[in-house]
Protein backbone atom coordinates (compact mmCIF):
# COMPACT_ATOMS: atom_id res chain seq x y z
CA UNK A 1 0.00 0.00 0.00
CA UNK A 2 1.33 3.41 -0.92
CA UNK A 3 2.03 6.12 1.59
CA UNK A 4 -0.79 8.75 1.44
CA UNK A 5 1.84 11.53 1.40
CA UNK A 6 3.52 9.98 -1.65
CA UNK A 7 0.14 9.64 -3.38
CA UNK A 8 -0.52 13.33 -2.74
CA UNK A 9 2.92 14.28 -4.09
CA UNK A 10 2.37 12.27 -7.26
CA UNK A 11 -1.04 13.86 -7.78
CA UNK A 12 0.48 17.35 -8.13
CA UNK A 13 3.48 16.44 -10.30
CA UNK A 14 3.83 17.74 -13.84
CA UNK A 15 3.87 15.42 -16.83
CA UNK A 16 7.66 15.79 -17.16
CA UNK A 17 8.16 14.99 -13.48
CA UNK A 18 5.90 11.93 -13.76
CA UNK A 19 7.86 10.68 -16.79
CA UNK A 20 11.12 11.11 -14.87
CA UNK A 21 9.62 9.29 -11.87
CA UNK A 22 8.46 6.50 -14.19
CA UNK A 23 12.01 6.09 -15.54
CA UNK A 24 13.40 6.01 -12.00
CA UNK A 25 10.84 3.38 -10.97
CA UNK A 26 11.59 1.24 -14.05
CA UNK A 27 15.32 1.51 -13.32
CA UNK A 28 14.73 0.51 -9.69
CA UNK A 29 12.60 -2.46 -10.84
CA UNK A 30 15.38 -3.58 -13.21
CA UNK A 31 17.98 -3.41 -10.41
CA UNK A 32 15.61 -5.28 -8.08
CA UNK A 33 14.99 -8.01 -10.66
CA UNK A 34 18.73 -8.36 -11.31
CA UNK A 35 19.43 -8.70 -7.59
CA UNK A 36 16.72 -11.36 -7.21
CA UNK A 37 18.03 -13.23 -10.27
CA UNK A 38 21.56 -13.21 -8.85
CA UNK A 39 20.21 -14.52 -5.51
CA UNK A 40 18.32 -17.27 -7.33
CA UNK A 41 21.39 -18.29 -9.32
CA UNK A 42 23.46 -18.43 -6.13
CA UNK A 43 20.82 -20.59 -4.41
CA UNK A 44 20.52 -22.95 -7.39
CA UNK A 45 24.30 -23.22 -7.73
CA UNK A 46 24.61 -24.09 -4.05
CA UNK A 47 21.84 -26.70 -4.27
CA UNK A 48 23.42 -28.27 -7.38
CA UNK A 49 26.83 -28.44 -5.68
CA UNK A 50 25.25 -30.21 -2.71
CA UNK A 51 24.30 -33.01 -5.13
CA UNK A 52 27.85 -33.13 -6.48
CA UNK A 53 27.25 -31.46 -9.85
CA UNK A 54 28.13 -28.16 -11.44
CA UNK A 55 25.44 -25.87 -12.75
CA UNK A 56 26.84 -26.33 -16.27
CA UNK A 57 26.50 -30.14 -15.98
CA UNK A 58 22.85 -29.74 -15.02
CA UNK A 59 22.20 -27.31 -17.88
CA UNK A 60 23.95 -29.61 -20.37
CA UNK A 61 21.97 -32.61 -19.09
CA UNK A 62 18.71 -30.70 -19.41
CA UNK A 63 19.57 -29.55 -22.93
CA UNK A 64 20.44 -33.11 -24.01
CA UNK A 65 17.25 -34.50 -22.44
CA UNK A 66 15.18 -31.89 -24.29
CA UNK A 67 16.95 -32.69 -27.56
CA UNK A 68 16.18 -36.42 -27.10
CA UNK A 69 12.56 -35.68 -26.16
CA UNK A 70 12.11 -33.61 -29.33
CA UNK A 71 13.74 -36.28 -31.48
CA UNK A 72 11.40 -38.93 -30.07
CA UNK A 73 8.34 -36.74 -30.53
CA UNK A 74 9.25 -36.18 -34.19
CA UNK A 75 9.55 -39.88 -34.95
CA UNK A 76 6.68 -41.33 -36.90
CA UNK A 77 4.30 -43.39 -34.85
CA UNK A 78 3.51 -45.48 -37.90
CA UNK A 79 -0.02 -46.41 -38.86
CA UNK A 80 -1.88 -47.45 -35.76
CA UNK A 81 -5.54 -47.59 -36.73
CA UNK A 82 -6.89 -49.05 -39.95
CA UNK A 83 -10.15 -48.45 -41.79
CA UNK A 84 -12.07 -51.76 -41.73
CA UNK A 85 -13.72 -50.90 -45.06
CA UNK A 86 -10.42 -50.05 -46.74
CA UNK A 87 -7.40 -51.30 -44.74
CA UNK A 88 -5.03 -49.27 -46.92
CA UNK A 89 -6.40 -46.18 -45.19
CA UNK A 90 -4.94 -45.67 -41.77
CA UNK A 91 -4.50 -43.03 -39.08
CA UNK A 92 -1.35 -42.57 -37.00
CA UNK A 93 -3.13 -41.04 -34.03
CA UNK A 94 -1.87 -37.54 -34.81
CA UNK A 95 -3.79 -34.70 -36.31
CA UNK A 96 -7.45 -34.53 -37.15
CA UNK A 97 -9.39 -37.77 -37.03
CA UNK A 98 -10.40 -39.02 -40.50
CA UNK A 99 -14.10 -39.24 -41.37
CA UNK A 100 -14.07 -43.06 -41.42
CA UNK A 101 -12.78 -43.09 -37.83
CA UNK A 102 -15.39 -40.58 -36.67
CA UNK A 103 -18.15 -42.69 -38.29
CA UNK A 104 -16.77 -45.81 -36.62
CA UNK A 105 -16.81 -44.20 -33.18
CA UNK A 106 -20.29 -42.67 -33.68
CA UNK A 107 -21.53 -46.18 -34.46
CA UNK A 108 -20.57 -47.10 -30.90
CA UNK A 109 -17.50 -49.12 -31.83
CA UNK A 110 -14.13 -48.89 -30.10
CA UNK A 111 -10.67 -47.86 -31.26
CA UNK A 112 -9.42 -51.33 -30.36
CA UNK A 113 -11.50 -52.71 -33.24
CA UNK A 114 -9.23 -50.85 -35.66
CA UNK A 115 -5.81 -51.76 -34.26
CA UNK A 116 -5.14 -55.24 -35.71
CA UNK A 117 -4.24 -55.19 -39.41
CA UNK A 118 -5.03 -58.78 -40.38
CA UNK A 119 -8.25 -58.90 -38.38
CA UNK A 120 -9.71 -56.24 -40.69
CA UNK A 121 -8.04 -57.04 -43.97
CA UNK A 122 -9.61 -60.49 -44.16
CA UNK A 123 -6.69 -61.68 -46.28
CA UNK A 124 -3.23 -62.84 -45.30
CA UNK A 125 -1.76 -61.70 -48.64
CA UNK A 126 -3.32 -58.22 -48.50
CA UNK A 127 -0.55 -55.58 -48.84
CA UNK A 128 0.52 -53.82 -45.67
CA UNK A 129 -0.22 -50.08 -45.53
CA UNK A 130 2.63 -47.60 -45.48
N, C-alpha and C positions, 0 to 999 in steps of 0.2 A: 504494500500500500504506500502511495506517495505521501510525502510530507505536505500538509496543507499550505505551508509557506512557499514551498517549491512550486506547487500548483498555481498559487497566486502570482509568483514571479514569472512563470511561463506564460500566463494569461496576458501579461502586459508587454511581452517582448515583441520587437519588430520582426518582420519577415526575415531580414538578414540575420538577426540574432538567433532566430529559431533554426535557420539553416546551419549556422555555425554550431549551435548546440547539437543539432542532429548529427553533424560530422563528428563531433566530440564523442557522442554516445556510440556511434557506429565504430569509431576507433577503440573505445573502451570495450565494446563487445568483442571485437576482433582479438584484443589482447587477452581478454578473459577466456575466450574459446581456445586460444593458443596455450594458455597456462593449463587449462583443463586437459587439453590433448596431451601435453607433455607429462602431466601427472598420470594420465591413463597409460601412456606408453611405458612410463617407469614402473607402474604397477604390473602391467602385463609382462614386461621383461623380467621382473623379479619372480613372478609366478612361473614363467617358463623355465627360468634357471633352477627353481626348486624341483622341477621334474627332470633336470639334467639335460635340457636342450638350450639352444640359442634361439633367439627370436627369428633369425634368418632361416634356421632349420624348420621351424614351424611354418613360416610363410612359404618356403619351398615345398614342403609336404602338402600344404593346402592347395597350392597352385597345381601340383602334379595330380592330386586327387580330383580337382575340378576338371583338369584336362582329360583324365580317364573317364570321368562321369559324362562329359560331353561326347567323347568318342563312342561310348557305349550307347548313349541316347540317339546318336546319329546312325547307328547300325540298323539295317533293315530287320524288321521283325519277321519277314517272310509272310507268305499267305497263311492266315490262321483260320479264317472262316470261308466256307465254300458254298456257293449257291446250289441248292439241291436240284434245281431245274436245269442249270447249266454249270457243271463243276469247273469249267474253265474260268468262270467269274469268281473272284475271291476278294476278300477284304482283309487288310493287314491289322485292323484294329486302330488305325490312325486316321484322322481326318473325318470328314462327314460320312455317316453311314449310307451305304447304297440303298436304293429303293427296294431291291429284292430282300435285303436284310430287314428293313423297316416293315415290309409286308409280312415277313416270316414272324417277327415279334408280335405284330398286331394280331396275328392269327392265334396267339397264345402259345407259340412254340418257344423253345429255349435256344440259347446260343450254343449249348452243348450239342444240339442236333446237327450243327453245321461244322463241327470241328474235324471229324474223321473223313479223310478224302475218299477212301474206298467204300465206305458205308453209303456214300451218296452217289458215287459214280456208277455203281451197279456193274462195273466191268473191271476186271483185273488189268486188261491191256489198255485201258483208257489213258491218254497222255496226262502226265502230271502238269498242273498249272505252274506258271513261272511267276 
